[in-house]
Amino acid sequence: ISYSLETLFPQDGKDVFRIDSKSGEIRLRNNLDFEDVRLYRLQVDATDQGNPPLSGHCKVVLEV
């Protein structure tokens, strides 16, 4: 399974998080400051290697 991450809110929050494409572990790239952004909405997509490939997604909400 391969994982990918999309930042839904805020739009400029793409450089804050990263995801390990093999394990799905989400980590911070930068520090979080609740005075700047108090809520992040992320979408995690998972795709398998089947033929045809199947995929699913979930929403992660992080409140700082």
C-alpha atoms as one frame of an Amber mdcrd trajectory, in Angstrom:
protein
   0.000   0.000   0.000   1.236   3.470  -0.881   0.156   6.514   1.142  -0.057
  10.155   0.112  -1.075  13.310   1.930  -3.059  16.344   0.842  -3.565  19.430
   2.984  -7.199  20.491   2.678  -7.104  23.426   5.091  -5.314  25.792   5.200
  -4.182  25.780   1.584  -0.742  27.140   2.486  -0.120  24.371   5.049   1.560
  21.972   2.606   5.037  22.421   4.081   3.979  21.601   7.647   3.407  17.821
   7.375   4.905  14.886   5.514   3.853  11.260   5.228   5.920   8.113   4.874
   4.588   6.595   1.651   5.163   3.030   2.901   4.036   3.156   6.544   1.524
   6.039   6.434   3.190   7.736   9.419   2.520  11.493   9.459   5.287  13.733
  10.814   5.886  17.457  11.213   8.254  19.301   8.904   7.968  22.597  10.775
   6.819  23.801  14.179   3.152  24.453  14.838   1.976  27.746  16.313  -1.646
  27.929  17.444  -1.563  31.716  17.079  -0.980  31.291  13.330  -3.174  28.270
  12.573  -5.348  26.473  15.111  -6.820  23.762  12.885  -5.465  21.610  10.063
  -7.520  19.304   7.860  -5.559  16.652   5.991  -6.602  13.897   3.624  -4.654
  10.635   3.577  -5.005   8.534   0.426  -4.020   4.857   0.347  -3.590   2.900
  -2.902  -2.711  -0.759  -3.296  -0.646  -2.362  -6.054  -3.461  -4.530  -7.448
  -4.713  -4.670 -10.998  -6.753  -2.518 -11.065  -5.411  -0.630  -8.040  -7.914
   0.042  -5.276  -7.791   3.152  -3.151  -9.355   4.679  -0.082  -8.990   7.858
   1.909  -9.596   9.307   5.338  -9.654  12.764   6.856  -7.317  13.741   9.703
  -8.233  16.819  11.747  -5.529  18.299  13.957  -6.407  20.988  16.496  -3.434
  22.901  17.905
